[in-house]
Amino acid sequence: MNKDQDINPRVLNHISASEGALSQQVYLSIKNAILGMEFRPGQNLRKALICDQLGVSRAPVAEAITRLASEGLVDVVPQSGTRISYFSMPEIQEGVFLREALELAVVRKVTRHLTEDQGRILNRSMRLQTLLVEDDDISGFYEADEAFHELLMSFTGFDRVADVAQTVSLQVSRARRLLLPTPGRIVESLEEHRAIVDAILARNEQDAQDAMRRHLGQLMPRIELLHERMPELFNRATSEGREIA
């Protein structure tokens, strides 16, 4: 990829002054484009283009970029501008580790305290995922996949669990967008989700955790293969252990 390539702002979601703070809308619009890989690592993020496309002033765009930089999704380089951050293998490894610890705790609690209503909701989620796989709707399945994990987290009764999970695994979420189109992967994901749900409905805590561990255990080997196939999307480690573009 040409590192000097600018992002295409036309992929940004429309915003409206009537839908809340502009800076928040701009932030979410850019963030969704980054996580969805419409804005790819190494591309330049020019404020003027964002302002023109969204019809906003520079202030909400600058505020959004500051937030994205704090999350590690963009790099603000003095006198060089802003670019979409490259993938970082150490950050991805840490995100996978933290996400696994959190999700294993989630399925343990959900299995112990599952209600009948929650069981019905899980079954509906599985029916939706099955239909999306039958239609080979990769984008739709990705959204349903995310919703499935958020659903389990919501069943814990803890309001901040889903937010924490997203925060610790932003880099993982970006990389996963490139993994689902792998032939057969959404079918495998569906089967892995079904194993998790079956164990939860059977109130088998150990099987539920084992199924979740197998599901999440697919991530790092696949991301490592992605690293080999598309090294231009990743930072290069220096001999001192730091990372550079």
N, C-alpha and C positions, 0 to 999 in steps of 0.2 A: 504494500500500500504506500502511496505517496504521503509522507508525513505532513506535507504542506496542504493537503486537501482540506477544504472547508466542509463543515457539515451542511446538510440540506435542511434549512429551517422549515420547509413546507411540510415535513412530517410531524411538526409539533401540533398538539391538540389545541383547538380553538379555546380562547378564554373570553370571559365576559365580566364587565365591571359589576354586574349584578350578582355574581356568584362568589363573592367574598374578596379577601385581600388579593390584590394583583400580584404581589410578590410571592404569595403562596401558590397561586395558579401558575405563574411562570416557573417557579421551582418544580412543581409537579409535572408540568408539561415537558421540561427539559429532562428531568429525572426519568420519566417514563420512556422517553426516546433513548436515553442511555441504557437503561435496563433492558429495553426491548431490542437493543443493538441496531436501531435506526441510526444512532450516532455511534460510530465505532472508535475503538482505541486509537489514539494518535491524531485524530482529526481536530482541526482548529475550530474553536467555538467563538465566533465573532459577535460581540454584543450588538453591533449595528444591524447585522442581519436578523438577529432575534427580535430586536426592537421593531424593525420594519415588518416582519412577518406577523408578529403578535399585536402590533399597533399600540405599543406601550413605550414609556420613557426609559431612559437608561437606569434610573434608580431601582425599580423592581427587578430588572435583569441583573444588576450588580449584586443586589441582596441575594437573589437566587443562586448566583454563581458562588458567593461566599459560603452559603450553606452546603452546596454540592462539593466544594473543595474540602470542607470540614468532614464530609463523609467519605472522602477519597475517590469521588467519581470524576472530578476534574482537577487538573493541575494548573495553577496560576503561576506562570513563569515571568518574573520581572523583565520588562522591556521586550518580551517576546509574545505576550498575549496569553490566552487560555486554550487548553486543549483537553480532549477527553482522555482520562487516565488509562494507561495500559493495565492489563490484568497483572496482578501480583500473585505469584504462586505461594509465597509465605502467608499473605493475607487470605487467600483462598483456603489453604490448609488450616489456618486458625479458624476461619469461618465454618468450615465443615466440622471441625472438632467441637466448637461451641454449639453449633446447631444440633449435632447428634446428642450431646449431653442434655440439651433442653428438650428435644423431642422424645427421648427415652423416658424422661421424667413425666412428660405430658401423657404418653400412652399408659404409663403405670397408674397415674391418677385417674385418667378417664376410664380405664378398665375397672378400677375399683368402685367408681361412683356413677357409672353410666345409667342414665334414665331411659325409660321406654321411648320417650319423645326423641332423645338424642340418637337412639338406635334407629328409629325410623328415618331421621335426617341423614344418618350415615348411609343407609340403604338407598335413599334418593340420590345422594351424591354418587354412589357407585353406578346407579342406573344411568345418570347423566354422563359419567366418564365412559361407560360402555358404548353409548350412542356416539359420542365424539370419536372414539377409536374406530367404530364401524364406518363412520363418515370420513376417516383419515383427516380429521380436522386438528392439525397439529397446534395451531394457535389457540383454538378453543380448548384443547386438552391442557395446554400449558396453564391457562387461566383456571380451569377446573382443578388442576393439580395444586396450584397455589391455594385455591379456595379450600381444598380438602385438608391441607395442613393447617390452615388458619381456623378451620372448623374444629379440628381436634383441640387446638389451643384454646379456643373460646369455651370449650366444654370444661376446662379446668376451673372456670369462674374467676380467673385472674385477668384483669383488663389489660395489663401491660405485656403479657407474654408474647403476643403476636408482634408487637412493636419491637420488643427486644430481639426476637428471632430475625426480623427483617434487618435490624441495625447490624447485627453481628455477621450477617451473611449476604450483604449487598453484592460483594464481588462474586460470590457463589451464584447468586440469582442471575447475574449477567452471563456468566459462563454457561449456565444451564440452558439458556435460550439457544445456544449453538449446538447443544447435545440432543435435544428432543427430535430434531429432524433425522437423526441417525436411524436408518432403516430398522424397524422392529422395536425401537425404543419405547414408543408410547404403549405398545402392546405389553411389553415387559413391565412398564410402570403401572399399568392397570392391574396386572396380576399381583404385583407387589403390594399395591394399595388394598386389593381384595384380601390378601393374606392378613394384612394388618387389621382390617375391619372384621374378618371372620374370627380372629383371636379375641378382639375386643368384645364382640357380641357373645362369644363363648365364655367371657369373663376369665380368660386365661392370660394372666398378667405376663408370665414368662414368655409365652408364645408371641404375644403382642410386641414385647420389647425385642425379641429375636427377629420378628418380621420387619420391624422398623429399622433395626440395625442392618439387616441385609439390604433393605431398600436404600438407606443412606450410604451404605458401603459401596454402592455402584458409582458414587460421584467421583471420588479422587482418581481411580484408575481411568475413568473416561476423560476427566479433565487433563490428566497427564498425557493421554493420547492426543487430545486437542492441542496441547502445548507442542507436541512433536509435529503435528500437521500444520499448525498455524502459529509459528513462533513469533511472527511479526505483531501479534496481538498482545504479547507479553513483554514485561520488563526483562532486561538482561542483568543477571547478578554480577556484581564486580568481585574481584578477588578478596576484597575486605568484607564481603557479605552484604554490602548495601546493594541497592538496585538503581539502575539508570535506564533511560529510554533507549 
